[in-house]
Amino acid sequence: MTISTKTLSKSSLAIFLSKLEVFENPKISFEQYATDSEVAAEILHFAYMNGDIKGKIIADLGCGTGLLGIGALVLGAKKVFFVDVDKEALRKTSENLEFAKENLSKKKAVLINKDVKDFNEKADVVLENPPFGVQNKHADKPFLEKAFKTANVIYSFHKAESKQFIEKLANENGFETTNYFEYDFLIKMTQKFHTRKSYRFKVGCWRMENS
């Protein structure tokens, strides 16, 4: 599937992202859930229009199957670091990059199998959808702390109820929230402990910038 940034809309980007592979056997300990393609497309499109994608070096921390980073490459990012501690997730990211290769000429994808705490490259922008801390409280904190050290602009997804915690941590690290988006996330039954076919909960995406 080939798409052009000249005619790219949020809806066509969402359709493209929806064709990428998701986790086959999501791991409970990593809180692996597929990012909604329409939500991802909206955030990526906003970032693109805001000058945060084209020609930029991006770090997709806890990339999972690579949806955010691949979306950034399609929109003209210069380079994307795909960082994940899970080798199987990076294998799926590699497969998704192969699927998207017609849209990625002259753009560079770098896959890094590390805990985010051990990632030490610099980027212009961080895109991340970290664990929300459902299984382990504040599991998203190391991702934010690394993001603050990696780039001057951050787009990060978290539970909406974490708003006070997120903004306090950002301020402590010299960042301020410039934009906030809130969505109803739909998560389908993927784990044995799930008792319903699907769950909806409020998720926020913060755009934070070094102040």
C-alpha positions as CSV (number, residue, x, y, z in Angstrom):
1,M,0.0,0.0,0.0
2,T,1.6,3.3,-1.2
3,I,0.4,6.6,0.2
4,S,1.6,10.1,-0.5
5,T,2.1,12.9,2.1
6,K,0.9,15.4,-0.5
7,T,-2.6,14.0,-0.3
8,L,-2.4,12.3,3.1
9,S,-5.4,12.9,5.4
10,K,-5.9,11.7,9.0
11,S,-8.4,9.1,7.7
12,S,-6.0,7.7,5.0
13,L,-3.2,7.5,7.6
14,A,-5.5,5.7,10.0
15,I,-6.4,3.2,7.3
16,F,-2.8,2.6,6.6
17,L,-1.9,2.2,10.3
18,S,-4.8,-0.2,10.8
19,K,-3.1,-2.6,8.3
20,L,0.0,-3.0,10.4
21,E,0.4,-6.2,12.4
22,V,-0.4,-6.1,16.2
23,F,0.7,-8.4,19.0
24,E,0.0,-12.0,18.5
25,N,0.6,-13.0,22.2
26,P,0.7,-9.8,24.2
27,K,2.7,-10.0,27.4
28,I,0.9,-9.1,30.7
29,S,4.1,-7.9,32.4
30,F,4.8,-5.4,29.6
31,E,1.1,-4.3,29.3
32,Q,1.2,-4.8,25.6
33,Y,-1.9,-3.4,23.9
34,A,-2.4,-2.3,20.4
35,T,-2.6,1.5,19.9
36,D,-5.8,2.6,18.3
37,S,-5.0,3.5,14.7
38,E,-7.4,6.4,14.5
39,V,-6.1,7.9,17.7
40,A,-2.5,7.4,16.5
41,A,-3.3,9.0,13.2
42,E,-4.9,12.0,14.8
43,I,-1.8,12.6,17.1
44,L,0.7,12.0,14.3
45,H,-1.2,14.3,11.9
46,F,-1.3,17.0,14.6
47,A,2.5,16.5,15.2
48,Y,3.1,16.7,11.4
49,M,1.1,19.9,11.0
50,N,2.9,21.3,14.1
51,G,6.3,20.8,12.5
52,D,7.3,18.0,14.8
53,I,7.7,15.2,12.3
54,K,9.0,16.1,8.8
55,G,12.8,16.0,8.7
56,K,13.1,15.2,12.4
57,I,14.8,12.5,14.3
58,I,12.2,10.6,16.3
59,A,12.5,8.1,19.2
60,D,9.6,5.7,19.6
61,L,10.2,4.5,23.2
62,G,8.6,1.2,24.0
63,C,7.7,1.0,20.4
64,G,5.7,-2.3,20.6
65,T,4.9,-3.2,17.0
66,G,6.1,0.1,15.7
67,L,2.9,1.9,14.8
68,L,3.8,5.4,16.0
69,G,7.3,5.3,14.6
70,I,6.3,3.9,11.2
71,G,3.6,6.6,11.0
72,A,6.3,9.2,11.6
73,L,8.4,7.7,8.9
74,V,5.5,7.8,6.5
75,L,5.0,11.5,7.3
76,G,8.6,12.3,6.5
77,A,10.7,11.8,9.6
78,K,14.4,11.7,8.9
79,K,15.1,8.8,11.2
80,V,13.3,6.8,13.8
81,F,14.8,4.9,16.7
82,F,12.4,2.0,17.6
83,V,13.3,1.0,21.2
84,D,11.8,-2.0,23.0
85,V,13.0,-4.5,25.6
86,D,10.9,-7.3,23.9
87,K,12.6,-9.0,21.0
88,E,9.3,-10.4,19.7
89,A,7.9,-6.8,19.6
90,L,10.8,-5.7,17.5
91,R,10.4,-8.7,15.2
92,K,6.9,-7.6,14.6
93,T,8.1,-4.0,14.1
94,S,10.5,-5.3,11.5
95,E,7.7,-7.1,9.6
96,N,5.6,-3.9,9.7
97,L,8.5,-1.9,8.3
98,E,8.8,-4.4,5.5
99,F,5.1,-3.9,4.8
100,A,5.5,-0.1,4.7
101,K,8.8,-0.1,2.8
102,E,7.3,1.5,-0.4
103,N,6.6,4.6,1.7
104,L,10.0,4.8,3.5
105,S,12.6,5.4,0.8
106,K,15.6,7.4,1.9
107,K,14.4,7.2,5.5
108,K,16.1,5.3,8.3
109,A,14.7,3.0,10.9
110,V,17.0,1.8,13.7
111,L,15.7,-1.1,15.9
112,I,17.2,-1.2,19.4
113,N,16.6,-4.1,21.7
114,K,17.1,-2.4,25.1
115,D,15.3,-1.3,28.2
116,V,14.5,2.4,27.7
117,K,16.6,3.3,30.7
118,D,19.7,2.1,28.7
119,F,18.8,4.0,25.6
120,N,21.2,7.0,25.2
121,E,20.7,8.4,21.7
122,K,19.4,12.0,21.2
123,A,16.3,12.9,19.2
124,D,14.3,15.9,18.2
125,V,11.0,14.3,19.3
126,V,9.8,11.4,21.4
127,L,6.7,9.5,20.5
128,E,5.6,7.0,23.1
129,N,2.7,4.9,24.4
130,P,4.3,3.3,27.5
131,P,2.7,0.9,29.9
132,F,0.0,2.7,31.9
133,G,0.9,1.2,35.2
134,V,-2.1,-1.1,35.6
135,Q,0.0,-4.1,36.6
136,N,2.9,-2.1,38.1
137,K,2.2,1.3,39.5
138,H,4.0,4.2,37.7
139,A,5.4,1.8,35.1
140,D,5.3,4.8,32.7
141,K,7.6,6.9,34.8
142,P,10.9,5.5,33.5
143,F,9.7,6.2,29.9
144,L,8.9,9.8,30.8
145,E,12.2,10.3,32.6
146,K,14.1,8.9,29.6
147,A,12.0,11.0,27.2
148,F,12.9,14.2,29.1
149,K,16.6,13.4,28.6
150,T,16.2,12.4,24.9
151,A,14.3,15.2,23.2
152,N,12.9,18.7,23.6
153,V,9.5,17.7,22.4
154,I,7.5,14.7,23.7
155,Y,4.2,13.2,22.7
156,S,3.2,10.6,25.4
157,F,0.1,8.6,26.1
158,H,-1.0,7.9,29.7
159,K,-4.2,7.2,31.7
160,A,-6.1,10.4,31.9
161,E,-6.4,10.0,35.7
162,S,-2.6,10.4,35.8
163,K,-2.8,14.1,34.7
164,Q,-1.6,15.6,38.0
165,F,1.3,13.1,38.3
166,I,2.4,13.6,34.6
167,E,2.4,17.3,34.8
168,K,4.2,17.5,38.1
169,L,6.9,15.2,36.8
170,A,7.2,17.3,33.6
171,N,7.5,20.5,35.6
172,E,10.2,19.0,37.8
173,N,12.2,18.2,34.6
174,G,11.8,21.6,33.0
175,F,9.0,20.7,30.6
176,E,5.5,22.2,30.2
177,T,2.4,20.8,28.6
178,T,1.6,22.7,25.4
179,N,-1.3,20.5,24.2
180,Y,-3.5,17.8,25.8
181,F,-5.8,15.4,23.9
182,E,-8.2,12.9,25.6
183,Y,-9.7,9.8,24.1
184,D,-11.8,6.8,25.0
185,F,-9.5,3.9,24.4
186,L,-11.0,0.5,23.5
187,I,-9.1,-2.5,24.5
188,K,-10.3,-5.9,23.4
189,M,-10.0,-9.1,25.5
190,T,-6.4,-10.2,25.2
191,Q,-5.5,-11.6,28.6
192,K,-6.8,-14.5,30.7
193,F,-7.8,-12.2,33.5
194,H,-10.0,-10.0,31.3
195,T,-13.7,-10.7,32.1
196,R,-15.3,-8.7,29.4
197,K,-14.9,-8.7,25.6
198,S,-13.7,-5.1,25.6
199,Y,-12.8,-2.3,28.0
200,R,-13.1,1.5,27.5
201,F,-11.2,4.0,29.6
202,K,-9.9,7.5,29.3
203,V,-6.5,8.1,27.9
204,G,-4.7,11.3,27.5
205,C,-1.9,12.3,25.1
206,W,0.4,15.1,26.3
207,R,2.5,17.2,24.0
208,M,5.3,18.5,26.3
209,E,8.1,20.9,25.4
210,N,11.3,21.8,27.2
211,S,10.6,25.2,28.7
